[in-house]
Amino acid sequence: MSRVSDKPYFVYVLWSASAFRFYIGISENPQQRLSQHNVGQSFWTSRYRPWTLIHIERFSDYRGARMREIQLKRQKSGQNFFRLTGLDPKDFKRASH
């Protein structure tokens, strides 16, 4: 649970189809955080809007969420990333021209 609010933490994965990028973060409220990313409140993600929330995992403490976030970030876009999240890599391929 959150040290401040007694709410769980969530590791979330965002996808930017326009930039062909993933973003992985931690939040107590992933839907609210998605909105913040999409209105440009985060410097890094503002360049790659719009974002879509594609994966959420719930954790009872920050430490567990942070460990998972690091694990996913180490694997980002690799085959292990897809295995760990259950996402289908075919859904994130560039369209052929």
N, C-alpha and C positions, 0 to 999 in steps of 0.2 A: 504494500500500500504506500501511497505517497507519504513522504515525511511530513508534508504540510496538510494535506486534505483527506487523508485516509482513503484515497481512491487508488485503484490499480494503475499501473503504467502500461502503455502499449507501445510495441515496436511496430512501426508502419512503413510500408513501401509505397512510394509514389512513382508514377510513370508519366513521362512527357513524350507523347508521340511526335510532337513537332521537333523535339531535339534528340529523340531516340536515346533517352537517359532515364536511369532510375535514381531515386533519392530515398535514403533510409534514415529514419529518425525515431525519436522517443517522445511521447506526449501522454498526458493524462486524458486528453480529448482529441483523438485523431481527426474527427470531422471538423472541429474548430481549427485545428492546425492546418488542415488542407485548405480551408478558406483563407487563412493567413498567407499561406504560400501562394495562392492564386490571386490575391490582391497586391502582392508584392512586398509583404512585410519582412520577408527573408531575402537578403541581398543575393545570395547565390542562386536560389530557386527562382527569383523574379525574372531572370534572363530566359528561362525555359518554360514559361507558362504556355498553355494551361497544364495543370497536373491532374492526374486521376489517381484516386486511392485504390490500390490493387491488392493489398495484403495487410492484415492486422494480426498481431499476436498479443495476448494479454499476459501480464506478469504481476505477481503480488508485491514485488518490491523493485526498487530502482536498480539494484545490483544485478538481478537476473535479466532485466530488460537491457541494461547496458552491455552485459556480456553477449547477449543475443545480437544486439545491434552491431557490435564489433565483429562477431562471427559472420554476419551477413555482409557487412561492408568489405571484409577480406575476400569474399567470394563474388562480389557484385558482377553480374553479367556472365559469370562462368557457369559451367554445368552444375557445379555444387550449389550455387545460388538457387538455381531452379529446383534442384532436389530438396534443398532445405526448406524452401517456401512452398513447394507443391505447385508453383506456377509453371505453365507450359511454355517452353522457349519458342514454340511456333507462333505464339501470340505476340512476340516481340521482335519479329524479323522485319527488316526493311522491305518495303514493297519493291519488287523488281520492275524496272522500266522497260 
